[in-house]
């Protein structure tokens, strides 16, 4: 059953799972573990810039006009 990735990660963290396995109906299976699983559960977004990637924190308070 399709679910949002952050919701699935949150459930995995709450259940103290070691990893979340993602299979997007394709030949590639991805396992998200450790700090990456916790970041995804917290709503962070994985961003890629060139050859590197990192987590972008959600903006809790948008800037005032």
Secondary structure as UniProt FT lines:
FT   HELIX           5..14
FT   TURN            15..16
FT   STRAND          19..23
FT   STRAND          29..33
FT   HELIX           34..41
FT   TURN            42..43
FT   STRAND          45..49
FT   TURN            50..51
FT   STRAND          52..56
//
